Amino acid sequence: MARVEGSTDLWVDHLLNDSKIDLDYQSSHIKSIDDALHTASKKLNGKSGYPEYVGVVKDYLLVIEDKADISNHVYTDHDVITTNDPMIVPKYALNGALHYARHILERTSYKKCFAFGVSGNEKLHKITPMFVNERGDYDVLPDVESFISFNEKNIDEYYLKEVLHENTNEEKTTADILKDAAQLHEDLRTYGQLKDVDKPLVVSGILLALREGEARNFSIDSLTGDTVNTDGDKLMDAIKSNLRRSNVQPQTKLDKLLSQFSIIKDSAKLNTKDSRLGMTPLRYYTEFINRTIYQDIRYTNSAEDYLGRFYGEFMSYSGGDGQSLGIILTPKHITELFCDLVDLKPTDHVFDPTCGTAGFLIAAMHNMLKQASGDQQRRDIRRNQLYGIELQDYMFTIATTNMILRGDGKSNLKNEDFLQQPATKLQTETMANVGMMNPPYSQGSKKDPDQYEISFIKHLLDSVLPDGRVAVIIPQSTMVGKSKAEKQYKEAILKEHTLEGVITCNPNTFYGIGTNPVIAVFTAHEPHPADKPVKFIDFRDDGYEVSPHIGLVATSRVKDRKQYLLDVWHDNVEAPTKFCVKSTVKPTDEWLHSFYYFNDEVPTDAEFDKSISDYLDFEFSMIMAGREYLFKDKKIGGYDETE
């Protein structure tokens, strides 16, 4: 790569390096591209010309043209990007990029090109990709903040989603899981007449029995509908064996789990052959779960909390969303984001005191295992570095099952009331230096202020080790602190702990729940300095969109948006205030981006001209409608219009 010059070129070079993309600067080491560029002048005179950056990722040609001034981003004529005017093409980034892309595609064997117009600087800029095919046809794609979607790992997925408009394999898998969940939910109701709370317990128990089948100690064929040694008895024997094989201790914990699964053997309906099925509902459910959900949980190397997703589907299909129980299950992309926000290391001890189905612990385990240096460290992570508490008996059972199915971590799960455990006791037991939590929502009141979400945050901060990193996802109202008790908790937190930042999330993060969430990140046992600048980020545009009949799905922009968030969070790039405000805080403040936001962007000449033009158009239309009285005695820029 040639020497990079100019501030915009240097910034683009850093973006490419961060995305692990190696392109040539104002040159090309690929002979066919270099030959094509010998006649590629933007002045259209047949002489040589080179884009700022050009190269190949897989079989995609990448071309980047940049300009220092954002007003030189693109020029269009009737919404068509001009590439036939020698006065226009050299002046505008997107026009130049399209010109080079077409020129190279016409003279080489490449069929697919992503061309980028980049303008501005690190803080205020536009990065617009477009796809150009071998005929020179182009599609302008949504703006991005980085080039991460175009590296070797991600570019095929981006092409599939953004250019071909097809679902990725992951999306197809998600759709299948949701379809299976809907079907099994209906079957559990139709053939088993189960209560909503019992449905996930039956599913969890069957999953453990199927796991015991891998030790050849259980077979689906043994479920014959015998009236003496029932299918429920056989499943319970397999469940008990698998829990022992998983070394679930102490005995009281094992007994607690077995009592939760007792519905499997105690329900006459589940153990009686159904004429519609030709078998017992338990046999039918076991076959269905083995064919669908079990394979996803057991053999998919993902941080996805499948059992949690499955439970979430049960709740939604039952006409309830769990809010009455304060249960809001955390999506996979949030649990994974937490790991990045706290900069999780394989030596960390992670504690989730309201662990639900163990989604955070599963994400943390996967993240830490990927970083682990050997088998011993991996064993330590599974056995000694993951801690969870869950108050609800059935959720505790599901969490334990989930961790067993994921390969351990269950030994440090406890069925307790987190708020009743002394912070010093939890510190000693867990030695946790990382806390992650999605506490129960909407449980607090003036009569019971300990149940406010902010109370859970305070207790978690008290319960981790000094300098511990804590991330929580809570409703926006928690950061406002409307009640007297909530304000007192906020004040107490700042006296003893440090607020690092608050991220406003996509309002559809918990789709169907009606909660606008934020993520707050703290450092424990370090009093908050009065002069500390805290980051407040507006991340509502996270790249996720609601898809009918599926829910929240990832677009091709997800990786780009997440990378930008993390770059801003870790101070790798400077962001405009509409995305991130840094401010000192007081307990009485609303700890939200919207509270601290101010617009510090000076309008461009074009924006100013457009505003004036829009106003004059409005005034003219009103006068023509006989409403000139609206503008009597009005002043523009300090002068009467009549002066």
C-alpha positions as CSV (number, residue, x, y, z in Angstrom):
1,M,0.0,0.0,0.0
2,A,1.3,3.4,-0.9
3,R,1.8,6.2,1.6
4,V,-1.6,7.6,2.8
5,E,-2.0,11.4,2.7
6,G,-4.7,13.7,3.9
7,S,-6.8,13.6,7.1
8,T,-9.8,12.0,5.4
9,D,-7.6,9.4,3.7
10,L,-6.0,8.6,7.0
11,W,-9.3,8.2,8.8
12,V,-10.6,5.9,6.0
13,D,-7.3,3.9,6.3
14,H,-7.9,3.5,10.1
15,L,-11.5,2.3,9.4
16,L,-10.2,-0.3,6.9
17,N,-7.6,-1.5,9.3
18,D,-10.1,-1.8,12.1
19,S,-12.3,-3.9,9.8
20,K,-9.4,-6.1,8.8
21,I,-9.7,-5.1,5.1
22,D,-6.5,-4.7,3.0
23,L,-6.9,-2.4,0.0
24,D,-4.4,-0.6,-2.2
25,Y,-4.1,3.2,-1.8
26,Q,-4.2,5.1,-5.1
27,S,-2.7,2.1,-6.9
28,S,-3.4,-1.6,-7.4
29,H,-1.1,-4.6,-7.2
30,I,-3.7,-6.6,-9.2
31,K,-2.6,-6.4,-12.8
32,S,-6.1,-6.4,-14.4
33,I,-7.3,-3.7,-12.1
34,D,-4.1,-1.6,-12.6
35,D,-4.4,-2.0,-16.4
36,A,-8.0,-0.8,-16.3
37,L,-7.1,2.2,-14.2
38,H,-4.6,3.4,-16.8
39,T,-7.5,4.9,-18.7
40,A,-9.8,5.7,-15.8
41,S,-9.3,9.5,-15.3
42,K,-12.3,11.2,-13.7
43,K,-11.9,13.9,-16.2
44,L,-13.0,11.4,-18.8
45,N,-10.0,12.1,-21.0
46,G,-8.7,8.5,-21.3
47,K,-5.7,9.2,-19.1
48,S,-4.9,7.3,-15.9
49,G,-6.8,7.7,-12.7
50,Y,-6.9,6.0,-9.3
51,P,-9.5,5.9,-6.5
52,E,-8.4,6.5,-3.0
53,Y,-8.7,2.8,-2.2
54,V,-9.3,-0.3,-4.4
55,G,-8.9,-4.0,-3.9
56,V,-10.7,-7.4,-3.7
57,V,-12.4,-9.2,-0.9
58,K,-13.3,-12.8,-1.9
59,D,-14.8,-12.2,-5.4
60,Y,-16.1,-8.7,-4.7
61,L,-14.3,-5.6,-6.1
62,L,-14.2,-2.8,-3.5
63,V,-13.7,0.8,-4.6
64,I,-13.5,3.9,-2.2
65,E,-13.5,7.5,-3.2
66,D,-13.4,10.2,-0.5
67,K,-13.7,13.9,-0.1
68,A,-12.9,16.1,2.9
69,D,-16.1,18.2,2.6
70,I,-19.4,16.5,3.3
71,S,-21.0,18.9,0.8
72,N,-19.1,17.1,-1.9
73,H,-20.7,13.7,-1.2
74,V,-22.9,13.2,-4.2
75,Y,-24.3,15.0,-7.2
76,T,-27.5,13.7,-8.8
77,D,-29.6,14.8,-11.8
78,H,-33.2,13.7,-11.5
79,D,-32.1,11.2,-8.7
80,V,-29.4,9.7,-11.0
81,I,-25.8,9.8,-10.0
82,T,-23.9,11.7,-12.7
83,T,-20.9,9.9,-14.2
84,N,-20.7,11.5,-17.7
85,D,-19.7,15.1,-16.8
86,P,-15.9,15.8,-16.4
87,M,-16.7,18.8,-14.2
88,I,-18.9,16.8,-11.8
89,V,-17.2,13.4,-11.5
90,P,-13.9,14.6,-10.0
91,K,-15.7,16.8,-7.5
92,Y,-18.1,14.3,-5.7
93,A,-17.2,11.2,-3.8
94,L,-20.1,8.9,-4.8
95,N,-19.9,10.0,-8.4
96,G,-16.2,9.3,-8.5
97,A,-16.6,5.9,-6.9
98,L,-19.3,4.8,-9.4
99,H,-17.2,6.0,-12.2
100,Y,-14.2,3.9,-11.2
101,A,-16.4,0.9,-10.4
102,R,-18.0,0.9,-13.9
103,H,-14.7,1.5,-15.6
104,I,-13.0,-1.5,-13.8
105,L,-16.0,-3.9,-14.2
106,E,-16.1,-3.1,-17.9
107,R,-12.5,-4.0,-18.4
108,T,-12.0,-6.9,-16.0
109,S,-13.7,-10.3,-15.2
110,Y,-15.1,-9.0,-11.9
111,K,-18.9,-9.3,-11.7
112,K,-19.7,-7.7,-8.3
113,C,-18.6,-4.4,-6.8
114,F,-19.2,-2.5,-3.7
115,A,-18.3,1.2,-4.3
116,F,-18.2,3.7,-1.5
117,G,-18.5,7.5,-1.4
118,V,-17.0,8.8,1.8
119,S,-17.0,12.5,2.8
120,G,-16.3,14.5,5.9
121,N,-14.2,13.6,9.0
122,E,-14.3,11.2,11.9
123,K,-17.0,13.1,13.8
124,L,-19.2,14.4,11.0
125,H,-19.3,12.3,7.8
126,K,-21.2,10.1,5.4
127,I,-20.2,6.7,4.2
128,T,-22.5,5.5,1.4
129,P,-22.1,2.1,-0.2
130,M,-23.6,1.1,-3.5
131,F,-23.6,-2.2,-5.3
132,V,-22.6,-2.1,-9.0
133,N,-23.0,-5.2,-11.3
134,E,-21.1,-6.1,-14.4
135,R,-23.5,-4.1,-16.6
136,G,-22.8,-1.0,-14.6
137,D,-26.3,-0.9,-12.9
138,Y,-26.1,0.3,-9.4
139,D,-28.2,0.3,-6.2
140,V,-27.4,2.9,-3.4
141,L,-27.5,1.1,-0.1
142,P,-28.0,2.4,3.5
143,D,-25.2,4.5,4.9
144,V,-22.7,2.7,7.2
145,E,-20.3,3.8,10.0
146,S,-17.5,1.4,9.2
147,F,-16.4,-1.2,6.7
148,I,-16.9,-4.2,9.0
149,S,-19.8,-5.6,6.9
150,F,-17.4,-5.9,4.0
151,N,-14.6,-7.9,5.4
152,E,-14.0,-11.5,4.4
153,K,-16.1,-12.9,7.3
154,N,-19.2,-10.7,6.7
155,I,-19.4,-9.7,3.1
156,D,-21.3,-12.7,1.8
157,E,-24.0,-12.2,4.4
158,Y,-24.2,-8.5,3.6
159,Y,-24.6,-9.4,-0.2
160,L,-27.2,-12.0,0.6
161,K,-29.3,-9.7,2.7
162,E,-28.8,-6.2,1.2
163,V,-28.4,-7.0,-2.5
164,L,-30.3,-10.3,-3.0
165,H,-32.8,-9.5,-0.3
166,E,-32.7,-13.1,1.0
167,N,-32.7,-14.5,4.5
168,T,-29.5,-15.8,6.0
169,N,-29.2,-19.3,7.4
170,E,-29.4,-17.9,10.9
171,E,-32.7,-16.1,10.1
172,K,-34.1,-19.2,8.5
173,T,-33.1,-21.2,11.6
174,T,-34.8,-18.5,13.8
175,A,-38.0,-18.7,11.8
176,D,-38.0,-22.5,12.1
177,I,-37.5,-22.3,15.9
178,L,-40.4,-19.9,16.3
179,K,-42.6,-22.1,14.1
180,D,-41.6,-25.2,16.2
181,A,-42.3,-23.3,19.4
182,A,-45.7,-22.3,18.2
183,Q,-46.6,-25.8,17.2
184,L,-45.4,-27.4,20.4
185,H,-47.1,-24.8,22.5
186,E,-50.4,-25.6,20.7
187,D,-49.8,-29.4,21.2
188,L,-49.0,-29.0,24.9
189,R,-52.3,-27.2,25.3
190,T,-54.3,-29.5,23.1
191,Y,-53.1,-32.9,24.2
192,G,-51.7,-32.2,27.7
193,Q,-54.0,-29.4,29.0
194,L,-51.0,-28.0,30.8
195,K,-50.8,-24.7,32.6
196,D,-48.5,-22.1,31.2
197,V,-46.0,-22.5,34.1
198,D,-45.9,-26.3,33.6
199,K,-45.2,-26.2,29.8
200,P,-41.5,-25.2,29.9
201,L,-40.9,-27.6,32.8
202,V,-42.2,-30.5,30.7
203,V,-40.0,-29.4,27.8
204,S,-36.9,-29.0,30.1
205,G,-37.4,-32.5,31.7
206,I,-37.7,-34.1,28.3
207,L,-34.5,-32.4,27.1
208,L,-32.7,-33.8,30.1
209,A,-34.1,-37.3,29.4
210,L,-32.9,-37.0,25.8
211,R,-29.5,-36.1,27.0
212,E,-29.4,-39.2,29.1
213,G,-30.2,-41.1,25.9
214,E,-26.7,-40.2,24.7
215,A,-25.4,-42.5,27.6
216,R,-27.7,-45.2,26.2
217,N,-29.7,-45.1,29.4
218,F,-33.0,-43.9,27.8
219,S,-34.8,-44.6,24.6
220,I,-37.8,-43.0,23.0
221,D,-38.9,-46.4,22.0
222,S,-39.3,-47.4,25.6
223,L,-42.3,-44.9,25.9
224,T,-45.0,-47.5,25.1
225,G,-47.8,-46.1,27.2
226,D,-47.6,-48.9,29.8
227,T,-50.1,-48.2,32.6
228,V,-47.9,-49.6,35.4
229,N,-44.5,-48.4,34.5
230,T,-45.7,-45.2,32.8
231,D,-43.9,-43.1,30.2
232,G,-43.7,-40.4,33.0
233,D,-41.9,-42.9,35.3
234,K,-39.4,-43.7,32.6
235,L,-38.8,-40.1,31.8
236,M,-38.4,-39.3,35.5
237,D,-35.8,-42.1,35.9
238,A,-33.9,-40.7,32.9
239,I,-34.1,-37.1,34.3
240,K,-32.9,-38.3,37.7
241,S,-30.0,-40.2,36.2
242,N,-28.9,-37.3,34.1
243,L,-29.0,-34.8,36.9
244,R,-26.8,-37.2,38.9
245,R,-24.6,-37.7,35.9
246,S,-24.3,-33.9,35.7
247,N,-23.2,-34.0,39.4
248,V,-25.9,-31.7,40.6
249,Q,-25.3,-31.0,44.3
250,P,-26.2,-30.7,47.1
251,Q,-29.0,-33.2,47.5
252,T,-31.4,-30.4,48.4
253,K,-30.8,-28.8,45.0
254,L,-31.4,-32.2,43.3
255,D,-34.6,-32.7,45.2
256,K,-35.8,-29.2,44.3
257,L,-35.3,-29.9,40.6
258,L,-37.0,-33.3,40.8
259,S,-40.0,-31.9,42.6
260,Q,-40.4,-29.3,39.8
261,F,-40.4,-32.1,37.1
262,S,-43.0,-34.2,39.1
263,I,-45.8,-33.0,36.7
264,I,-44.3,-35.4,34.2
265,K,-45.2,-38.5,36.2
266,D,-48.1,-37.2,38.2
267,S,-50.3,-36.0,35.3
268,A,-52.7,-38.7,34.2
269,K,-53.5,-36.8,31.0
270,L,-49.8,-36.9,29.9
271,N,-49.5,-40.6,30.6
272,T,-52.6,-41.9,28.9
273,K,-52.6,-42.8,25.3
274,D,-54.5,-40.3,23.1
275,S,-56.5,-41.8,20.3
276,R,-55.7,-38.8,18.1
277,L,-52.0,-39.5,18.5
278,G,-51.9,-43.2,18.8
279,M,-49.5,-42.7,21.7
280,T,-49.2,-40.8,25.0
281,P,-48.7,-37.0,24.8
282,L,-45.4,-37.5,26.5
283,R,-44.2,-39.9,23.8
284,Y,-45.4,-37.4,21.1
285,Y,-43.7,-34.4,22.8
286,T,-40.5,-36.4,23.2
287,E,-40.4,-37.3,19.5
288,F,-41.2,-33.7,18.5
289,I,-38.6,-32.1,20.9
290,N,-35.9,-34.6,19.8
291,R,-36.5,-33.8,16.2
292,T,-36.5,-30.0,16.6
293,I,-35.5,-28.1,19.7
294,Y,-33.0,-30.6,21.2
295,Q,-30.9,-30.6,18.1
296,D,-30.7,-26.8,18.2
297,I,-29.7,-26.6,21.8
298,R,-27.3,-29.5,21.9
299,Y,-25.5,-29.1,18.6
300,T,-25.5,-25.4,17.8
301,N,-22.4,-23.5,19.0
302,S,-24.1,-20.3,19.8
303,A,-24.8,-17.9,22.6
304,E,-28.4,-18.1,21.7
305,D,-30.6,-18.9,24.7
306,Y,-32.8,-21.3,22.8
307,L,-34.7,-22.6,25.8
308,G,-35.2,-19.0,26.9
309,R,-36.5,-18.1,23.4
310,F,-38.8,-21.1,23.6
311,Y,-40.1,-20.0,27.0
312,G,-40.7,-16.5,25.7
313,E,-42.7,-17.9,22.8
314,F,-44.9,-19.8,25.3
315,M,-45.5,-16.6,27.2
316,S,-46.5,-14.7,24.1
317,Y,-48.7,-17.4,22.7
318,S,-50.5,-17.7,26.1
319,G,-51.7,-14.1,25.8
320,G,-49.3,-12.9,28.5
321,D,-45.9,-11.4,28.2
322,G,-44.6,-12.3,31.6
323,Q,-44.9,-8.7,32.9
324,S,-47.2,-9.9,35.7
325,L,-44.3,-11.9,37.0
326,G,-41.7,-9.3,36.1
327,I,-40.2,-11.7,33.6
328,I,-38.7,-10.2,30.5
329,L,-36.2,-12.5,28.8
330,T,-33.1,-10.9,27.3
331,P,-32.4,-11.2,23.6
332,K,-29.2,-12.8,22.4
333,H,-27.8,-9.7,20.8
334,I,-28.1,-7.9,24.1
335,T,-26.5,-10.7,26.2
336,E,-23.6,-10.7,23.7
337,L,-23.3,-6.9,23.7
338,F,-22.9,-7.0,27.5
339,C,-19.8,-9.1,27.1
340,D,-18.2,-6.5,24.9
341,L,-19.3,-3.5,27.0
342,V,-17.6,-4.9,30.1
343,D,-14.6,-6.2,28.1
344,L,-15.1,-9.7,29.4
345,K,-11.9,-11.7,29.9
346,P,-11.5,-15.5,30.4
347,T,-10.3,-14.9,34.0
348,D,-13.4,-13.0,35.0
349,H,-16.0,-14.3,37.5
350,V,-19.5,-13.5,36.2
351,F,-22.6,-13.1,38.4
352,D,-26.2,-12.7,37.3
353,P,-28.5,-12.4,40.4
354,T,-31.8,-12.6,38.5
355,C,-30.7,-15.1,35.9
356,G,-34.0,-16.2,34.5
357,T,-33.2,-18.9,31.9
358,A,-29.4,-18.1,32.2
359,G,-29.1,-16.2,29.0
360,F,-26.4,-13.8,30.3
361,L,-24.4,-16.7,31.8
362,I,-24.6,-18.7,28.6
363,A,-23.4,-15.7,26.5
364,A,-20.6,-15.0,29.0
365,M,-19.6,-18.7,29.0
366,H,-19.3,-18.8,25.2
367,N,-17.4,-15.5,25.1
368,M,-14.9,-16.6,27.8
369,L,-14.4,-20.1,26.3
370,K,-13.5,-18.6,22.9
371,Q,-10.7,-16.6,24.7
372,A,-9.5,-19.4,26.9
373,S,-5.9,-20.6,26.5
374,G,-6.4,-24.3,27.3
375,D,-8.5,-27.1,28.6
376,Q,-7.8,-26.3,32.3
377,Q,-9.0,-22.7,31.9
378,R,-12.1,-23.9,30.1
379,R,-12.9,-26.3,32.9
380,D,-12.4,-23.5,35.4
381,I,-14.7,-21.2,33.5
382,R,-17.5,-23.8,33.4
383,R,-17.1,-25.0,37.0
384,N,-15.9,-21.9,39.0
385,Q,-16.5,-18.7,37.2
386,L,-20.3,-18.5,36.5
387,Y,-22.8,-17.7,39.2
388,G,-26.5,-17.2,39.1
389,I,-29.5,-16.7,41.4
390,E,-33.1,-17.1,40.4
391,L,-36.1,-16.6,42.8
392,Q,-38.8,-18.4,40.7
393,D,-38.7,-22.2,41.2
394,Y,-39.6,-23.1,37.7
395,M,-37.2,-20.5,36.1
396,F,-34.4,-21.8,38.3
397,T,-35.2,-25.3,37.0
398,I,-35.1,-24.1,33.4
399,A,-31.8,-22.2,34.0
400,T,-30.2,-25.3,35.5
401,T,-31.4,-27.4,32.6
402,N,-30.1,-24.8,30.1
403,M,-26.7,-24.8,31.7
404,I,-26.5,-28.6,31.8
405,L,-27.3,-28.8,28.2
406,R,-24.7,-26.2,27.4
407,G,-21.9,-28.1,29.1
408,D,-21.9,-27.2,32.8
409,G,-22.0,-24.0,34.8
410,K,-25.0,-25.3,36.7
411,S,-23.3,-26.0,40.0
412,N,-23.2,-22.3,40.9
413,L,-26.9,-21.6,40.3
414,K,-29.0,-21.1,43.4
415,N,-32.8,-20.8,44.0
416,E,-32.8,-17.8,46.4
417,D,-34.1,-14.3,46.8
418,F,-31.2,-12.1,45.7
419,L,-32.2,-9.1,47.7
420,Q,-32.2,-11.1,50.9
421,Q,-28.6,-12.2,50.5
422,P,-26.0,-10.0,52.3
423,A,-23.7,-8.3,49.8
424,T,-20.6,-9.3,51.7
425,K,-21.7,-12.9,51.7
426,L,-22.2,-12.8,47.9
427,Q,-18.8,-11.2,47.4
428,T,-17.1,-14.0,49.3
429,E,-19.1,-16.8,47.6
430,T,-18.9,-15.6,44.0
431,M,-15.7,-13.6,44.0
432,A,-17.4,-11.9,41.0
433,N,-15.8,-9.0,39.3
434,V,-18.4,-8.8,36.6
435,G,-22.1,-8.4,37.1
436,M,-24.8,-8.7,34.4
437,M,-28.5,-8.3,35.1
438,N,-32.0,-7.9,33.7
439,P,-33.9,-7.4,37.0
440,P,-37.7,-7.9,37.4
441,Y,-39.6,-5.0,35.9
442,S,-42.4,-2.9,37.4
443,Q,-42.4,-4.7,40.8
444,G,-41.5,-1.7,43.0
445,S,-43.9,0.7,44.7
446,K,-43.8,3.3,47.5
447,K,-44.9,0.6,49.9
448,D,-42.2,-1.8,48.7
449,P,-39.3,0.4,47.3
450,D,-36.8,-2.4,47.6
451,Q,-38.4,-3.9,44.5
452,Y,-37.6,-0.9,42.3
453,E,-35.1,-1.8,39.5
454,I,-32.6,0.7,40.9
455,S,-32.6,-1.2,44.2
456,F,-31.5,-4.3,42.4
457,I,-28.7,-2.3,40.7
458,K,-27.5,-0.9,44.0
459,H,-27.4,-4.4,45.6
460,L,-25.6,-5.9,42.7
461,L,-23.0,-3.2,42.7
462,D,-22.5,-3.8,46.5
463,S,-22.2,-7.5,45.8
464,V,-19.3,-7.6,43.3
465,L,-15.6,-7.0,44.1
466,P,-14.0,-3.6,44.1
467,D,-13.4,-2.3,40.5
468,G,-15.9,-4.8,39.3
469,R,-17.7,-4.0,36.0
470,V,-21.5,-4.1,36.1
471,A,-24.0,-3.9,33.2
472,V,-27.7,-3.9,33.5
473,I,-30.7,-3.5,31.2
474,I,-33.6,-1.7,32.7
475,P,-36.6,0.6,31.7
476,Q,-35.8,4.2,30.9
477,S,-37.9,5.2,33.9
478,T,-35.2,3.7,36.2
479,M,-32.7,6.2,35.1
480,V,-35.2,9.1,35.6
481,G,-36.0,8.2,39.2
482,K,-39.4,9.6,39.7
483,S,-40.1,8.5,43.3
484,K,-38.4,9.7,46.4
485,A,-36.9,6.2,47.1
486,E,-35.5,5.9,43.6
487,K,-33.8,9.3,43.8
488,Q,-32.3,8.2,47.1
489,Y,-31.0,5.0,45.5
490,K,-29.4,7.1,42.7
491,E,-27.7,9.3,45.2
492,A,-26.4,6.3,47.2
493,I,-25.1,4.7,44.0
494,L,-23.0,7.8,43.1
495,K,-21.6,8.0,46.6
496,E,-20.2,4.5,46.5
497,H,-19.9,3.5,42.8
498,T,-19.2,5.1,39.4
499,L,-21.6,5.5,36.5
500,E,-19.7,4.9,33.2
501,G,-22.5,5.4,30.7
502,V,-26.1,4.8,29.7
503,I,-27.1,3.5,26.3
504,T,-30.7,4.1,25.0
505,C,-31.7,1.0,23.2
506,N,-34.1,0.2,20.3
507,P,-37.6,0.5,21.7
508,N,-38.5,-2.8,20.1
509,T,-35.6,-4.7,21.9
510,F,-38.2,-6.5,24.0
511,Y,-40.7,-6.8,21.1
512,G,-44.3,-7.0,22.3
513,I,-43.5,-6.1,25.9
514,G,-44.0,-2.3,25.6
515,T,-40.8,-1.4,27.5
516,N,-38.3,1.2,26.3
517,P,-35.0,-0.2,27.7
518,V,-31.6,1.3,28.4
519,I,-28.3,-0.3,29.3
520,A,-26.3,1.2,32.2
521,V,-22.7,0.4,32.9
522,F,-21.0,1.0,36.3
523,T,-17.7,0.5,38.1
524,A,-18.2,-0.9,41.6
525,H,-16.9,0.5,44.8
526,E,-15.3,3.6,43.2
527,P,-17.2,6.8,44.3
528,H,-18.3,8.7,41.3
529,P,-16.0,11.8,40.7
530,A,-18.0,15.0,40.4
531,D,-16.1,16.0,37.3
532,K,-16.2,12.7,35.5
533,P,-17.7,12.8,32.0
534,V,-20.3,10.1,31.6
535,K,-21.2,8.7,28.2
536,F,-24.9,9.0,27.2
537,I,-25.5,7.2,23.9
538,D,-28.6,7.1,21.6
539,F,-28.5,3.6,20.1
540,R,-32.1,3.3,19.2
541,D,-31.0,2.7,15.6
542,D,-29.2,-0.6,16.2
543,G,-30.0,-2.3,12.9
544,Y,-32.7,-4.5,14.2
545,E,-36.2,-4.3,12.7
546,V,-39.6,-5.9,13.5
547,S,-40.6,-8.6,11.0
548,P,-44.2,-9.7,10.8
549,H,-44.8,-13.1,12.4
550,I,-41.2,-13.4,13.6
551,G,-40.4,-10.4,15.7
552,L,-37.1,-8.6,16.0
553,V,-34.7,-9.6,13.3
554,A,-31.2,-8.4,12.3
555,T,-30.7,-6.4,9.1
556,S,-27.3,-6.1,7.3
557,R,-26.6,-3.0,9.3
558,V,-26.4,-4.8,12.7
559,K,-22.6,-5.5,12.7
560,D,-21.8,-2.0,11.5
561,R,-24.0,-0.3,14.1
562,K,-22.6,-2.5,16.9
563,Q,-19.0,-1.8,15.8
564,Y,-19.7,1.9,15.8
565,L,-21.3,1.8,19.3
566,L,-18.2,-0.1,20.6
567,D,-15.8,2.3,18.9
568,V,-17.5,5.2,20.6
569,W,-17.8,3.4,23.9
570,H,-14.1,2.6,24.0
571,D,-13.2,6.1,22.8
572,N,-11.8,4.9,19.5
573,V,-13.8,7.5,17.5
574,E,-15.4,10.8,18.2
575,A,-19.2,10.9,17.7
576,P,-21.6,13.8,17.1
577,T,-23.8,14.7,20.1
578,K,-26.9,13.3,18.4
579,F,-25.2,9.9,19.0
580,C,-23.1,10.5,22.2
581,V,-23.0,13.2,24.8
582,K,-20.4,13.3,27.5
583,S,-21.5,15.1,30.6
584,T,-21.0,15.2,34.4
585,V,-24.0,14.0,36.3
586,K,-26.0,14.6,39.4
587,P,-28.4,12.3,41.2
588,T,-31.3,14.5,40.4
589,D,-30.5,14.4,36.6
590,E,-32.3,12.0,34.3
591,W,-29.5,9.7,33.3
592,L,-30.5,9.5,29.6
593,H,-29.1,10.8,26.3
594,S,-32.3,12.8,25.7
595,F,-31.7,14.8,29.0
596,Y,-28.1,15.9,28.1
597,Y,-28.4,16.2,24.3
598,F,-27.6,19.4,22.6
599,N,-27.2,20.0,18.9
600,D,-23.7,21.3,18.2
601,E,-23.7,20.8,14.5
602,V,-23.4,23.9,12.4
603,P,-25.8,23.7,9.4
604,T,-24.1,23.5,6.0
605,D,-24.7,26.2,3.4
606,A,-26.9,23.7,1.6
607,E,-29.0,23.0,4.7
608,F,-29.3,26.7,5.4
609,D,-30.4,27.5,1.8
610,K,-33.0,24.6,2.0
611,S,-34.4,25.9,5.2
612,I,-34.8,29.4,3.8
613,S,-36.3,28.0,0.6
614,D,-38.8,25.8,2.5
615,Y,-39.9,28.8,4.6
616,L,-40.4,31.0,1.5
617,D,-42.3,28.2,-0.2
618,F,-44.6,28.0,2.9
619,E,-45.1,31.7,3.0
620,F,-45.9,32.0,-0.7
621,S,-48.5,29.1,-0.4
622,M,-50.1,30.8,2.6
623,I,-50.3,34.2,0.8
624,M,-51.8,32.5,-2.2
625,A,-54.4,31.0,0.1
626,G,-55.3,34.4,1.4
627,R,-53.6,34.0,4.8
628,E,-51.0,36.8,4.5
629,Y,-52.1,38.0,7.9
630,L,-50.0,35.1,9.4
631,F,-46.8,37.0,8.4
632,K,-47.8,40.5,9.5
633,D,-45.0,42.1,11.6
634,K,-42.9,38.9,11.4
635,K,-39.1,39.4,11.3
636,I,-36.4,37.3,9.6
637,G,-32.8,37.8,10.9
638,G,-33.8,40.8,12.9
639,Y,-35.4,42.7,10.1
640,D,-39.0,43.3,9.2
641,E,-39.9,41.6,6.0
642,T,-41.3,44.9,4.8
643,E,-38.1,46.8,5.4
